[in-house]
Amino acid sequence: MNIKCKHISILMIGLLAVVAGCSKSESYSELLRDEERAVNWYLASQRVETEVPADSVFEVGADAPFYRMDEDGTVYMQVVSEGDPDDKPATGDRVYFRFMRQNLKYMYEGIETKPEGNMDNFNVAIGATNFVMGNKVYPSTTQYGTGIQLPMTYLGYYSEVNLVLKSYSGFPENQSECTPYIMNIKYYKPEY
């Protein structure tokens, strides 16, 4: 009987340690709230349009507004360059892109970080980052999230955008942590 009590005591101590450890981490709803605060903080210093223009003609340039691209507000787009409006990808076309991104939560908290991505790394072939337009199944496409495809619905190849991406529409590895990013993306056409 004494051995059983010892095992139960050890089990209870272990259980209490696990519960105490879990109580220190943020809940998913708290992480979502933090994400929302960081995105709102960033967008508060920008011009924001709550709808995509009815004629899909966006203001273009470094001072252009960020357009809310979806009903849930998970993607905001600023068009830096509209690319070739007569050459847009169709569903099933491959689109290459280069990007740089920064963590908005870190920016909000005043933590300095360097942008990450492949925009300045010319050792990485441009074809290394691509997606298939309209596809949400291929691993090569889904590894970048769904938000990066959205601009190509409206813009042509060789366009450049800044995107505010909440975790839901961003890279899958950032979804469980609810990490939003500001991304600069340039899109390219495959040269066959």
Secondary structure, DSSP 4 states (H G I P E B T S, - for coil): -HHHHHHHHHHHHHHHHHHHHHHTSPPHHHHHHHHHHHHHHHHHTS-EESS--TT----BSTTPPEEE-STTS-EEEEEEE---TT--PPTT-EEEEEEEEEEHHHHHHT-----EESSS-TTS-GGGSEEETT-SS-HHHHTT-STTTGGGGTS-TT-EEEEEE-GGGS-GGGTTTT--EEEEEEEE----
